[in-house]
Amino acid sequence: ENEKAQYTLGKVISSCGLRYISEFTEDEAQAERWRNTAHEIQRYVASHCLNSEGAYAAIAGEEAVDVSAVLFPIWGFVAADAPEVTATLRVLERDYCQSDLYWRHLENFDSRKEGAFLAGTIWVAQYWIMRNDQVRATRILDAALAYSNDLGFFAEEADPQSGEMLGNIPQAFTHAALIGAVIDYKSAFQSDHEKAPNSGELLGES
């Protein structure tokens, strides 16, 4: 049904990837072609991938928003305080958030019928780390960390009603998101003389 759909996430990944690889070639003509294509994709996203509220649409020309858009400033595609990013966060907080946990958008299934997306929740925390909002970042990280098991493993999803972990476990995607967020947390909020937070510290445990 959506085989010709233009997914905003795919566009942004392509643009960022082309820009990054252009820095690692000695062929300046090739590097320039990659940079030009990256800029063309950026222009496409700006023209076609914002919804009626000015937020990043999951699919060009549509209204739904996906939590993956919080990665766009983290990847350097757009400024963290750009209007389209702040509009996206407003929509996510209003329509895709409960108890500081965030849901993803699924095109062919109602994602509210499944659990909160833990990797996406941690991406939101990482965004607020980038915005230097330690209180909000810590609160969201704590909400996600509450769904690790006794071995520190995370599942793909969490059910805030039952407290259950749902989906695949262990989910490497969730752990990778947490590692990135904790590294950024330490860099943003701790001095060189302090150690990196572990899960217990982020949860406020002694």
DOMIBA-128157 format. One record per residue (C-alpha): residue in three letters; x, z, y; chain; residue number from 1. Coordinates in Angstrom, 2 decimals. Layout:
BEGIN
r resn: ALA east: X up: Z north: Y chain: A resi: NUM .
...
END
This chain:
BEGIN
r resn: GLU east: 0.00 up: 0.00 north: 0.00 chain: A resi: 1 .
r resn: ASN east: 2.82 up: 0.87 north: 2.42 chain: A resi: 2 .
r resn: GLU east: 5.58 up: -1.36 north: 1.06 chain: A resi: 3 .
r resn: LYS east: 6.00 up: -2.90 north: 4.53 chain: A resi: 4 .
r resn: ALA east: 5.73 up: 0.39 north: 6.40 chain: A resi: 5 .
r resn: GLN east: 8.58 up: 1.08 north: 8.81 chain: A resi: 6 .
r resn: TYR east: 9.65 up: 4.67 north: 8.19 chain: A resi: 7 .
r resn: THR east: 11.20 up: 6.32 north: 11.22 chain: A resi: 8 .
r resn: LEU east: 13.55 up: 8.44 north: 9.11 chain: A resi: 9 .
r resn: GLY east: 15.02 up: 5.34 north: 7.47 chain: A resi: 10 .
r resn: LYS east: 15.55 up: 3.71 north: 10.86 chain: A resi: 11 .
r resn: VAL east: 17.33 up: 6.77 north: 12.24 chain: A resi: 12 .
r resn: ILE east: 19.56 up: 7.17 north: 9.18 chain: A resi: 13 .
r resn: SER east: 20.53 up: 3.50 north: 9.42 chain: A resi: 14 .
r resn: SER east: 21.34 up: 3.75 north: 13.12 chain: A resi: 15 .
r resn: CYS east: 23.42 up: 6.90 north: 12.71 chain: A resi: 16 .
r resn: GLY east: 25.21 up: 5.51 north: 9.66 chain: A resi: 17 .
r resn: LEU east: 26.16 up: 2.29 north: 11.44 chain: A resi: 18 .
r resn: ARG east: 27.44 up: 4.20 north: 14.44 chain: A resi: 19 .
r resn: TYR east: 29.52 up: 6.53 north: 12.26 chain: A resi: 20 .
r resn: ILE east: 31.10 up: 3.82 north: 10.11 chain: A resi: 21 .
r resn: SER east: 31.98 up: 1.79 north: 13.21 chain: A resi: 22 .
r resn: GLU east: 34.55 up: 4.50 north: 13.96 chain: A resi: 23 .
r resn: PHE east: 36.37 up: 3.90 north: 10.67 chain: A resi: 24 .
r resn: THR east: 37.21 up: 0.21 north: 10.70 chain: A resi: 25 .
r resn: GLU east: 40.17 up: -1.59 north: 12.23 chain: A resi: 26 .
r resn: ASP east: 38.04 up: -4.71 north: 12.67 chain: A resi: 27 .
r resn: GLU east: 36.82 up: -4.26 north: 16.23 chain: A resi: 28 .
r resn: ALA east: 34.47 up: -7.26 north: 16.01 chain: A resi: 29 .
r resn: GLN east: 32.78 up: -5.73 north: 12.97 chain: A resi: 30 .
r resn: ALA east: 32.63 up: -2.34 north: 14.67 chain: A resi: 31 .
r resn: GLU east: 30.95 up: -3.93 north: 17.68 chain: A resi: 32 .
r resn: ARG east: 28.35 up: -5.62 north: 15.46 chain: A resi: 33 .
r resn: TRP east: 27.58 up: -2.29 north: 13.81 chain: A resi: 34 .
r resn: ARG east: 27.28 up: -0.53 north: 17.17 chain: A resi: 35 .
r resn: ASN east: 25.02 up: -3.24 north: 18.55 chain: A resi: 36 .
r resn: THR east: 22.77 up: -3.03 north: 15.50 chain: A resi: 37 .
r resn: ALA east: 22.64 up: 0.76 north: 15.82 chain: A resi: 38 .
r resn: HIS east: 21.52 up: 0.36 north: 19.45 chain: A resi: 39 .
r resn: GLU east: 18.89 up: -2.21 north: 18.47 chain: A resi: 40 .
r resn: ILE east: 17.47 up: 0.25 north: 15.94 chain: A resi: 41 .
r resn: GLN east: 17.44 up: 2.99 north: 18.60 chain: A resi: 42 .
r resn: ARG east: 15.45 up: 0.71 north: 20.89 chain: A resi: 43 .
r resn: TYR east: 13.01 up: -0.07 north: 18.08 chain: A resi: 44 .
r resn: VAL east: 12.48 up: 3.64 north: 17.40 chain: A resi: 45 .
r resn: ALA east: 11.91 up: 4.34 north: 21.10 chain: A resi: 46 .
r resn: SER east: 9.39 up: 1.50 north: 21.35 chain: A resi: 47 .
r resn: HIS east: 7.53 up: 1.75 north: 18.05 chain: A resi: 48 .
r resn: CYS east: 8.07 up: 5.14 north: 16.43 chain: A resi: 49 .
r resn: LEU east: 6.42 up: 7.59 north: 18.85 chain: A resi: 50 .
r resn: ASN east: 2.82 up: 8.61 north: 18.35 chain: A resi: 51 .
r resn: SER east: 0.14 up: 9.16 north: 20.99 chain: A resi: 52 .
r resn: GLU east: 1.51 up: 12.66 north: 21.71 chain: A resi: 53 .
r resn: GLY east: 5.03 up: 11.36 north: 22.28 chain: A resi: 54 .
r resn: ALA east: 6.30 up: 12.82 north: 18.99 chain: A resi: 55 .
r resn: TYR east: 8.27 up: 10.98 north: 16.34 chain: A resi: 56 .
r resn: ALA east: 5.82 up: 9.41 north: 13.91 chain: A resi: 57 .
r resn: ALA east: 6.68 up: 9.44 north: 10.23 chain: A resi: 58 .
r resn: ILE east: 5.82 up: 5.72 north: 10.15 chain: A resi: 59 .
r resn: ALA east: 5.98 up: 3.33 north: 13.08 chain: A resi: 60 .
r resn: GLY east: 2.56 up: 2.83 north: 14.65 chain: A resi: 61 .
r resn: GLU east: 0.96 up: 5.84 north: 12.97 chain: A resi: 62 .
r resn: GLU east: 0.14 up: 9.39 north: 14.09 chain: A resi: 63 .
r resn: ALA east: 1.46 up: 11.67 north: 11.34 chain: A resi: 64 .
r resn: VAL east: 4.70 up: 13.58 north: 11.94 chain: A resi: 65 .
r resn: ASP east: 7.26 up: 14.64 north: 9.33 chain: A resi: 66 .
r resn: VAL east: 9.56 up: 17.66 north: 9.48 chain: A resi: 67 .
r resn: SER east: 12.59 up: 15.45 north: 8.79 chain: A resi: 68 .
r resn: ALA east: 12.47 up: 14.44 north: 12.46 chain: A resi: 69 .
r resn: VAL east: 14.11 up: 17.76 north: 13.40 chain: A resi: 70 .
r resn: LEU east: 17.30 up: 16.32 north: 11.88 chain: A resi: 71 .
r resn: PHE east: 17.50 up: 13.52 north: 14.44 chain: A resi: 72 .
r resn: PRO east: 19.26 up: 15.62 north: 17.11 chain: A resi: 73 .
r resn: ILE east: 21.38 up: 17.36 north: 14.45 chain: A resi: 74 .
r resn: TRP east: 22.65 up: 13.92 north: 13.41 chain: A resi: 75 .
r resn: GLY east: 23.34 up: 12.99 north: 17.03 chain: A resi: 76 .
r resn: PHE east: 20.61 up: 10.37 north: 17.30 chain: A resi: 77 .
r resn: VAL east: 18.90 up: 12.03 north: 20.26 chain: A resi: 78 .
r resn: ALA east: 19.39 up: 15.03 north: 22.52 chain: A resi: 79 .
r resn: ALA east: 17.96 up: 18.28 north: 21.14 chain: A resi: 80 .
r resn: ASP east: 15.90 up: 18.84 north: 24.29 chain: A resi: 81 .
r resn: ALA east: 14.66 up: 15.26 north: 24.65 chain: A resi: 82 .
r resn: PRO east: 10.90 up: 15.01 north: 25.36 chain: A resi: 83 .
r resn: GLU east: 10.19 up: 13.23 north: 22.07 chain: A resi: 84 .
r resn: VAL east: 11.95 up: 16.01 north: 20.14 chain: A resi: 85 .
r resn: THR east: 10.13 up: 18.84 north: 21.91 chain: A resi: 86 .
r resn: ALA east: 6.85 up: 16.97 north: 21.40 chain: A resi: 87 .
r resn: THR east: 7.65 up: 16.68 north: 17.70 chain: A resi: 88 .
r resn: LEU east: 8.31 up: 20.41 north: 17.43 chain: A resi: 89 .
r resn: ARG east: 4.97 up: 21.15 north: 19.12 chain: A resi: 90 .
r resn: VAL east: 3.12 up: 19.04 north: 16.56 chain: A resi: 91 .
r resn: LEU east: 5.04 up: 20.55 north: 13.64 chain: A resi: 92 .
r resn: GLU east: 4.32 up: 24.10 north: 14.82 chain: A resi: 93 .
r resn: ARG east: 0.64 up: 23.32 north: 15.34 chain: A resi: 94 .
r resn: ASP east: -0.12 up: 21.22 north: 12.25 chain: A resi: 95 .
r resn: TYR east: 2.59 up: 21.82 north: 9.66 chain: A resi: 96 .
r resn: CYS east: 3.58 up: 25.48 north: 9.99 chain: A resi: 97 .
r resn: GLN east: 2.32 up: 28.74 north: 8.50 chain: A resi: 98 .
r resn: SER east: 4.15 up: 32.08 north: 8.45 chain: A resi: 99 .
r resn: ASP east: 7.30 up: 30.36 north: 9.80 chain: A resi: 100 .
r resn: LEU east: 7.32 up: 27.98 north: 6.82 chain: A resi: 101 .
r resn: TYR east: 6.96 up: 24.23 north: 7.33 chain: A resi: 102 .
r resn: TRP east: 5.25 up: 21.53 north: 5.32 chain: A resi: 103 .
r resn: ARG east: 6.38 up: 17.93 north: 5.00 chain: A resi: 104 .
r resn: HIS east: 4.19 up: 14.89 north: 5.49 chain: A resi: 105 .
r resn: LEU east: 3.45 up: 12.85 north: 2.36 chain: A resi: 106 .
r resn: GLU east: 1.94 up: 9.44 north: 2.92 chain: A resi: 107 .
r resn: ASN east: -0.02 up: 9.22 north: -0.34 chain: A resi: 108 .
r resn: PHE east: -0.86 up: 12.87 north: -0.95 chain: A resi: 109 .
r resn: ASP east: -2.14 up: 15.77 north: 1.15 chain: A resi: 110 .
r resn: SER east: 0.97 up: 17.91 north: 1.46 chain: A resi: 111 .
r resn: ARG east: -1.13 up: 20.94 north: 2.42 chain: A resi: 112 .
r resn: LYS east: -2.20 up: 21.04 north: -1.23 chain: A resi: 113 .
r resn: GLU east: 1.38 up: 21.83 north: -2.22 chain: A resi: 114 .
r resn: GLY east: 3.80 up: 24.52 north: -1.06 chain: A resi: 115 .
r resn: ALA east: 5.84 up: 24.74 north: 2.09 chain: A resi: 116 .
r resn: PHE east: 8.95 up: 22.56 north: 2.00 chain: A resi: 117 .
r resn: LEU east: 11.90 up: 24.96 north: 2.01 chain: A resi: 118 .
r resn: ALA east: 14.59 up: 22.44 north: 2.93 chain: A resi: 119 .
r resn: GLY east: 12.48 up: 21.27 north: 5.87 chain: A resi: 120 .
r resn: THR east: 11.91 up: 24.87 north: 6.94 chain: A resi: 121 .
r resn: ILE east: 15.66 up: 25.44 north: 7.01 chain: A resi: 122 .
r resn: TRP east: 16.14 up: 22.20 north: 9.00 chain: A resi: 123 .
r resn: VAL east: 13.82 up: 23.62 north: 11.65 chain: A resi: 124 .
r resn: ALA east: 15.94 up: 26.78 north: 11.78 chain: A resi: 125 .
r resn: GLN east: 19.04 up: 24.62 north: 12.15 chain: A resi: 126 .
r resn: TYR east: 17.40 up: 22.82 north: 15.05 chain: A resi: 127 .
r resn: TRP east: 16.79 up: 26.13 north: 16.84 chain: A resi: 128 .
r resn: ILE east: 20.39 up: 27.14 north: 16.17 chain: A resi: 129 .
r resn: MET east: 21.35 up: 23.92 north: 17.97 chain: A resi: 130 .
r resn: ARG east: 19.08 up: 25.02 north: 20.84 chain: A resi: 131 .
r resn: ASN east: 20.88 up: 28.40 north: 20.90 chain: A resi: 132 .
r resn: ASP east: 17.68 up: 30.29 north: 20.09 chain: A resi: 133 .
r resn: GLN east: 19.00 up: 32.94 north: 17.72 chain: A resi: 134 .
r resn: VAL east: 15.77 up: 34.91 north: 17.52 chain: A resi: 135 .
r resn: ARG east: 13.67 up: 31.96 north: 16.43 chain: A resi: 136 .
r resn: ALA east: 16.34 up: 30.56 north: 14.12 chain: A resi: 137 .
r resn: THR east: 16.80 up: 33.91 north: 12.37 chain: A resi: 138 .
r resn: ARG east: 13.06 up: 34.42 north: 11.96 chain: A resi: 139 .
r resn: ILE east: 12.62 up: 31.03 north: 10.28 chain: A resi: 140 .
r resn: LEU east: 15.69 up: 31.51 north: 8.07 chain: A resi: 141 .
r resn: ASP east: 14.39 up: 34.91 north: 7.01 chain: A resi: 142 .
r resn: ALA east: 11.04 up: 33.33 north: 6.08 chain: A resi: 143 .
r resn: ALA east: 12.81 up: 30.81 north: 3.83 chain: A resi: 144 .
r resn: LEU east: 15.27 up: 33.31 north: 2.37 chain: A resi: 145 .
r resn: ALA east: 12.38 up: 35.50 north: 1.22 chain: A resi: 146 .
r resn: TYR east: 11.73 up: 32.85 north: -1.46 chain: A resi: 147 .
r resn: SER east: 15.09 up: 33.02 north: -3.22 chain: A resi: 148 .
r resn: ASN east: 15.12 up: 34.64 north: -6.63 chain: A resi: 149 .
r resn: ASP east: 17.29 up: 37.49 north: -7.94 chain: A resi: 150 .
r resn: LEU east: 20.17 up: 35.04 north: -8.50 chain: A resi: 151 .
r resn: GLY east: 19.89 up: 33.61 north: -5.01 chain: A resi: 152 .
r resn: PHE east: 18.39 up: 30.32 north: -6.22 chain: A resi: 153 .
r resn: PHE east: 15.74 up: 28.41 north: -4.32 chain: A resi: 154 .
r resn: ALA east: 12.93 up: 26.20 north: -5.51 chain: A resi: 155 .
r resn: GLU east: 11.73 up: 23.09 north: -3.73 chain: A resi: 156 .
r resn: GLU east: 8.64 up: 24.76 north: -2.26 chain: A resi: 157 .
r resn: ALA east: 7.07 up: 28.13 north: -1.52 chain: A resi: 158 .
r resn: ASP east: 3.46 up: 29.34 north: -1.52 chain: A resi: 159 .
r resn: PRO east: 3.01 up: 31.84 north: 1.35 chain: A resi: 160 .
r resn: GLN east: -0.37 up: 32.92 north: -0.08 chain: A resi: 161 .
r resn: SER east: 0.84 up: 33.96 north: -3.51 chain: A resi: 162 .
r resn: GLY east: 4.55 up: 34.43 north: -2.79 chain: A resi: 163 .
r resn: GLU east: 5.37 up: 32.06 north: -5.65 chain: A resi: 164 .
r resn: MET east: 8.16 up: 29.50 north: -5.78 chain: A resi: 165 .
r resn: LEU east: 6.87 up: 26.03 north: -6.57 chain: A resi: 166 .
r resn: GLY east: 8.31 up: 22.68 north: -7.59 chain: A resi: 167 .
r resn: ASN east: 11.76 up: 22.04 north: -8.97 chain: A resi: 168 .
r resn: ILE east: 14.13 up: 24.99 north: -9.35 chain: A resi: 169 .
r resn: PRO east: 16.96 up: 25.28 north: -8.61 chain: A resi: 170 .
r resn: GLN east: 16.65 up: 22.67 north: -5.88 chain: A resi: 171 .
r resn: ALA east: 20.04 up: 21.48 north: -4.61 chain: A resi: 172 .
r resn: PHE east: 18.41 up: 19.96 north: -1.52 chain: A resi: 173 .
r resn: THR east: 17.29 up: 23.42 north: -0.37 chain: A resi: 174 .
r resn: HIS east: 20.68 up: 24.98 north: -1.02 chain: A resi: 175 .
r resn: ALA east: 22.48 up: 22.19 north: 0.85 chain: A resi: 176 .
r resn: ALA east: 20.19 up: 22.71 north: 3.84 chain: A resi: 177 .
r resn: LEU east: 20.92 up: 26.45 north: 3.81 chain: A resi: 178 .
r resn: ILE east: 24.68 up: 25.94 north: 3.67 chain: A resi: 179 .
r resn: GLY east: 24.56 up: 23.65 north: 6.71 chain: A resi: 180 .
r resn: ALA east: 22.36 up: 26.06 north: 8.64 chain: A resi: 181 .
r resn: VAL east: 24.50 up: 29.12 north: 7.89 chain: A resi: 182 .
r resn: ILE east: 27.68 up: 27.28 north: 8.95 chain: A resi: 183 .
r resn: ASP east: 26.01 up: 26.35 north: 12.24 chain: A resi: 184 .
r resn: TYR east: 24.63 up: 29.88 north: 12.63 chain: A resi: 185 .
r resn: LYS east: 28.10 up: 31.39 north: 12.34 chain: A resi: 186 .
r resn: SER east: 29.56 up: 28.86 north: 14.76 chain: A resi: 187 .
r resn: ALA east: 26.81 up: 29.41 north: 17.33 chain: A resi: 188 .
r resn: PHE east: 26.24 up: 33.14 north: 17.22 chain: A resi: 189 .
r resn: GLN east: 29.27 up: 34.94 north: 15.81 chain: A resi: 190 .
r resn: SER east: 32.72 up: 35.52 north: 17.21 chain: A resi: 191 .
r resn: ASP east: 35.87 up: 34.63 north: 15.29 chain: A resi: 192 .
r resn: HIS east: 36.23 up: 38.30 north: 14.34 chain: A resi: 193 .
r resn: GLU east: 32.88 up: 38.49 north: 12.58 chain: A resi: 194 .
r resn: LYS east: 32.17 up: 37.28 north: 9.09 chain: A resi: 195 .
r resn: ALA east: 29.57 up: 34.69 north: 8.14 chain: A resi: 196 .
r resn: PRO east: 26.12 up: 36.10 north: 7.40 chain: A resi: 197 .
r resn: ASN east: 25.04 up: 36.31 north: 3.80 chain: A resi: 198 .
r resn: SER east: 21.43 up: 36.12 north: 2.74 chain: A resi: 199 .
r resn: GLY east: 20.94 up: 39.87 north: 2.90 chain: A resi: 200 .
r resn: GLU east: 22.24 up: 40.07 north: 6.46 chain: A resi: 201 .
r resn: LEU east: 19.96 up: 37.28 north: 7.62 chain: A resi: 202 .
r resn: LEU east: 17.08 up: 39.12 north: 6.01 chain: A resi: 203 .
r resn: GLY east: 18.03 up: 42.28 north: 7.87 chain: A resi: 204 .
r resn: GLU east: 19.03 up: 44.17 north: 4.73 chain: A resi: 205 .
r resn: SER east: 21.79 up: 46.77 north: 4.76 chain: A resi: 206 .
END
